[in-house]
Amino acid sequence: MPLDITLYGIQMPTLLPIFVIVAILQVTVDSIIAETGLYRHVWHPGLFKVALFVCFFTLPCLYIYH
Amino acid sequence: MLPSKVMPSSQSLAISVKNTFEEWLVKDAPTLIYMAKATIAALLAMFVSMTLTLADPRTAMFTTFIVMQPQSGLVFSKSYYRVLGTIAGVIMSVLMIGAFAQEPKLFIFFFAIWIGITTAAGVKYRNFQSYGFVLAGYTLCIVALPVIEQPMEIFQIATSRFSEVMVGILCATVVSEVLFPRKLSDSLLSSERERFENVFASLGNISSLFGAQDTKDVDVVKFSSGVVGVHAIAVNSVFESATDKRNRLYLEQLNLEFMHLSTTFHSLKNIIRDIELRASASTVDALKELYTPFAKVLQSIPKFNDAGFVDMLNQLKELKESTHSQVPINLKSDEYDTFNSAAYLVTRVVEEYFIYANSYYAYIKLKSSGKVSKELTRVVRFKTHTDNVLVALAALRGSGVLLVTMAFWLLSGWKYGTLTITMSVVIGLLIGTLPRPLDAVMNFLKGAVSAAFVAALYDFYIVPEYTTDVYTLGLVIIPVFAFVGWMTTRPKWTGFSLGFVFLFFSQSSFDLYYKIDPTTFMETTIASLLGVSFAGAAYILVNFWSCSLSQRRVAKVLRGQIVYLCNAPLNLQRGSLESLGRDMIQQFSTQGRLNNRSSRLVYEWLLTTLEIGGAIMRIRKNLNRLEAECKLVDQTLEAIKEYFQTPTEALKQTLLDSLESTIKSLHVKQKEEIHIIAQLSLIKTILLSRVSIPVFKEDSCR
C-alpha cells in the first residue's frame, strides 16, 4: 500500500483516512462492549480501550510500513 | 465513637492520624492527582508535537489545559465540541480567504457576521456545546488573520492548527482515561446520595415548614442550579461509554422527580408562611396535623440500609392512601379554600416523595447489584429557555468588538494589530458564556499580566540558560504546568487561569527553535493586553441590561407560559415546564444582573407560575376525563387567561369573583369534582396571598 494517497485532489498520508476509519470502528466496538456489560469484568476499562485502539490502528500501519 | 478522653493516648493519636489521612485522601489527593494528570498530558502533547515537528507546539499544550477536566466524561465532551468547533472554524477560514482575500470590506463584513453568529450561539446553547461555537468563532481569527497578506498560506496554517488541536486533545483524553480515571457516574452517585439525604432531612423536620422565619437569603440560585447542574453532568456522561443508557435514564428520572418534589415543597412552604400570617390558628393546626404523620415516618427511619428503605416505602404507601381521607372538622367557611389548597399540596409532597424515594431506591440497587427493579423507558425532556434580548446583545457586542479592533488595526497599521483583534474576540466569545462577565474580564486581565511576567522569565532567562533539548525544556516547565493545573481546579480562579493560560502560551518560546527577541515580546504582549482592554470596555459599554428590564422579561415569559397552558396540548409533560422555568432563572441570575432581592422575587414568580400552570393543566385534564361540559370552569379558565395576558386590577377582581362563584357552585355538585375544587382553590389562595405573581411592578427594583 502506498504511503500517500490522493483523495479529491488532496494528497495526504494514508494514515489519516485509516485513523478516521479506526476511530469509527473504535466507537462502534466500544458501544457494543458497553452495552453487553463486558466492561464490568475489565480491571481498567480506560486502559483497555486505549490498548484496543492501539491494536486496531497498528495493524494497518504495520501493513503499510512493513 | 467514644470520646478521646477515655482512650489511651496512642490509640487516639492513631485514630486522628487515620482520620486526617482519610480526609486528605478525599479532599486533597484528587487535586494533586489532577495536577499530575494535567502536567503529564501537557508534557506528552509537547513531546509528540515537537517530534512530529508541528509548526506551533504551544497550541497542542494549550489545548490540553483547555480540555482537561477532573472527570473523563467532561474531557471527552469538551474535546468533542472542540474538534467540531475547530473544524467549523477552519473550513470557514478557508472559505473566507478564498472568497474575500482581495476585498477587505466584504471580508470584514462577513467576519463580523460570523463572530456575531457564533457569539449568539455560544450564549444560546448550554454546556460544552456553547464552547464549540466559541471555538468556531475564534479559530477564524487565529487561522485567517495571520495569512491575510499571503492568502496562499491558508492551507498550511489550517492543517497545522487542526493537527495541533488534535494532538492536544488525544493527549488529554488518553491521560485522563488511563491515569487514575474518575468517572462522572461515580460523582453523580455521590451527589445523588447527598441530595436524597438533604431532602430527607428537610422533609422530616416539621419546623422547617411551620413557623419558619421569612428567610430573605434563600439560596435561589441553588434552587435552580442544582437541577440544571445535575442535568448538565448527566448529559456529559453520554461520552463515558461505560455509563450505560439505563443508568442515565435513571439519573434523568431522579432529577425530574426531585425537581417536582422541590417545587411542591417550596410552594407549600410559601403558602404556609402566608397562612400563618393571615388565617386562624386552627387552620394552621389542622395542616400541621395533616403533615405530622409523614414527618414521623421519616423520623422513624434511622439508617438507609435495605431494610430501612423497604420499611419506609411500605409506611409511606399506607400513609399515602390514608392522607386523602382526612377532612378538617372545625374550620371557618371562608378558610376552607385556603386549607384545601395547602392540604392538597401536603398530599402532593407525600406522593412525590414516595415516587422519588422509590426511584432512588431502584437506582441504588442498580448501582450496587446491577439488578433492574423498575424499568424505565420514558425519556425525560429537559427544556431550556434563553432570552432573545440577551442573545442579541451578545451578538452585537461580539461584532462590535471585532469592528472596533479591526478599525484600530487598519488605522494604526500595526503589525501586531491582529493579535489585539484575536484577543478581544476570544474574550468576547469566551467570557460571554461565564457568569458575571465583567469580573471575569478583570480577572482575565490580572491573569494575563502575571503570565506576561512569568513568560518573560522563561523566555529570557530560564529557557536560554538551562535548556538544551526537549527533555530539559519539559523539565523546567513542569512547575508552570502544575500551577496552571492547580488553578483550573479552583472555580474562583476561572477568569484568572484563562488569562494566564492564554497569554502564557502565546508569549512563551516553547517552539522547535528559539526565536524570540525582547522587542517582539514587548510588542506582542502589549497587543494582547490591548485586546483584553478593548473587550473589557465592550462589556462595560454594551451592558444596558438592567434589573428592571430583567424582571420585565422574566415576568413576560412566565405569564406567557400560563397563557399558553390554557390552550396547550393535554399531554404536555410537567417536567418540561419546570425545567424550562429553572433554566431560565439560572440564565437570568448569571447573565442578567438580578440582585439578591429581585432574584428572591423572581424565584417566587417561578413557583407561583408553576403552581398556577400545573393547576390549569390538572383542571383541564380532569374536565377531559369527566367528559363534563362545565361552563363555569371554562369561564374561569378564560378569566385566568385574560388576566395573565394583560394584568390589571380590574381583571384580577373579575378572576377572583369567577373563582369564588365556580368553587361555590362546584361544592354543591357531586363528589367527582373535588379535584377541580382543590385546583381552583389553590389558584385563588395564590392570587390572594402575599406571595407575588409574575407581574412587574416599578418599585420592586429599588
Chai-1 contact restraints between the chains, C-beta under 6 A:
chainA,res_idxA,chainB,res_idxB,connection_type,confidence,min_distance_angstrom,max_distance_angstrom,comment,restraint_id
A,D30,B,S241,contact,1.0,0.0,6.0,A-B,restraint_1
A,S31,B,S241,contact,1.0,0.0,6.0,A-B,restraint_2
A,A34,B,S241,contact,1.0,0.0,6.0,A-B,restraint_3
A,A34,B,A242,contact,1.0,0.0,6.0,A-B,restraint_4
A,A34,B,D244,contact,1.0,0.0,6.0,A-B,restraint_5
A,Y39,B,A242,contact,1.0,0.0,6.0,A-B,restraint_6
A,P45,B,A242,contact,1.0,0.0,6.0,A-B,restraint_7
A,G46,B,E177,contact,1.0,0.0,6.0,A-B,restraint_8
A,G46,B,V178,contact,1.0,0.0,6.0,A-B,restraint_9
A,G46,B,P181,contact,1.0,0.0,6.0,A-B,restraint_10
A,L47,B,V178,contact,1.0,0.0,6.0,A-B,restraint_11
A,V50,B,V174,contact,1.0,0.0,6.0,A-B,restraint_12
A,V50,B,V178,contact,1.0,0.0,6.0,A-B,restraint_13
